[in-house]
């Protein structure tokens, strides 16, 4: 699931490209041909990748003119200068790269040293193309957690040092196609983003803020072999550290940067499948994307991406794509930051516009995505004091069903553990497609009816498993059985209220027996009935904690949003209103039930069963939430 952000804004962006632009016909002065094959391979690759100019941090003699840390520092200075910001504001520096100038220490620390920056928190992400997105996510999470007000994300690459002709002398200037390939694809550069908690407008765009809505990354390294690598021999059998010396490793080709281009089609295939999942779950709507920044390494892959999107019926029109590959080249992890920075410097933005970024990484296959949205500065700016909890502001009111600090004697430890489960459950539920649609005012009447069609049969089961559980209690628990019986009796007809609300809202299914639970509901129902059939199923109190807590905490937070979004009469929300008001009494009864169990069973054993069931119920209830937005066929529940 993507990592969503409620209070992270992109304040300014910058980049640093070393030296003058190098055209295709001048590349040989820097990346000289190795042998008779080189010229033919170069012509083929340059004809396909669409790159016209790029930058190198080495000169024509192969001498390093800028280190990688200096490239990164240059991008940071440009970013700060464009935003009129001081480095002293930054308390977190996150870097992404395929490699710095040293094997150790970390690249972020080398950048900090290059800047002579003040003490700060640093994070070095080592990867390939997606490492830049990882640096952005790290910086954003620091702000979202409240640990930092401003953070810098920087990504920098300097592969040119690996490509100069002298690097291949140990092999007699002979090498395989895979290591030839990248010499004509990659180049040097760095990009940086200054992220903050929203106090500042976007640099160069007065009256606007650019909010980072979410970041999503997923690696498929367990599914595919290595595609792009540095440090292994051509057959991937030995690593560079397995040789007797660096010279031996270089002679064996273990220090040549390679890419297995035969695997690349799979990279875009999995990337588009992941994108389709983001669309399906409501994280991104292709129709709302105004600007698509895709880090393709070669223009050859544009029709590949377009075709895969079209097959999934999730196309973003080509006129909304933006790339600077042709004149900046492919700078690996830095590409998306350089691209985003130059885009922001050259385009006028409007409130409500969305920028969607996609970065496929070929190392061992990874896909990274980001969504940003333009806001007007006068649209309720978010300026908040640092806090410890990584939850959105409108989520803070959803407290656990019972405050551990106000626990009756002997229940403090249990309520504390349940509260931890609750907070994780609440946080995940708040980000499910259903609740996100409600919060973002994208929830329509058909969505409400679809929800009710799946929820009615689930609610119908509540009193059944409660009664079944009460019947499974032995003699010492008879008072508890009576208490649960009262509770089940109060709720045994609640599903009829919900079904009536559904019909009044326009629901077309007339026979309640035709409604079906979704897969999550089926799993939850089977689990609770199975537990209820066991002897003394006191763990069911953990299930009631989650289910009644949802009705007493989450539902009241959603109800005003539902009423504002849906043009429906007030009487179609009777069930939600009822539970919001009455589950408080149910939870008070729950405390009494827990005290009864503790008196009979002993605290440790009883608490363990309650906690375990609460954790399982939370996971299954989340599964039910995840499936709610899918349409279920009508038919028998049997």
Secondary structure as UniProt FT lines:
FT   STRAND          3..4
FT   STRAND          9..16
FT   STRAND          22..23
FT   HELIX           24..29
FT   HELIX           36..49
FT   STRAND          53..54
FT   TURN            60..61
FT   HELIX           68..83
FT   HELIX           87..89
FT   STRAND          92..97
FT   HELIX           107..115
FT   STRAND          121..126
FT   TURN            129..130
FT   HELIX           131..144
FT   TURN            145..146
FT   STRAND          150..157
FT   HELIX           160..163
FT   HELIX           165..171
FT   TURN            172..173
FT   HELIX           177..183
FT   TURN            184..185
FT   STRAND          189..196
FT   TURN            203..204
FT   TURN            206..207
FT   STRAND          208..219
FT   TURN            221..223
FT   STRAND          228..229
FT   TURN            234..235
FT   HELIX           240..242
FT   HELIX           246..251
FT   TURN            252..255
FT   STRAND          258..259
FT   HELIX           261..263
FT   HELIX           264..280
FT   TURN            281..282
FT   HELIX           286..288
FT   STRAND          289..295
FT   HELIX           299..301
FT   HELIX           302..311
FT   TURN            312..313
FT   HELIX           318..320
FT   HELIX           325..328
FT   HELIX           332..334
FT   HELIX           335..346
FT   TURN            351..352
FT   STRAND          354..361
FT   TURN            362..365
FT   STRAND          366..376
FT   TURN            377..378
FT   HELIX           393..395
FT   TURN            396..397
FT   HELIX           404..406
FT   TURN            409..410
FT   HELIX           412..429
FT   TURN            430..431
FT   HELIX           433..439
FT   TURN            440..441
FT   HELIX           445..471
FT   HELIX           475..477
FT   HELIX           478..491
FT   TURN            492..493
FT   HELIX           494..504
FT   TURN            505..506
FT   HELIX           512..514
FT   HELIX           519..532
FT   TURN            535..536
FT   TURN            538..539
FT   HELIX           540..549
FT   HELIX           550..554
FT   HELIX           555..565
FT   HELIX           570..573
FT   HELIX           574..601
FT   HELIX           603..627
FT   TURN            628..629
//
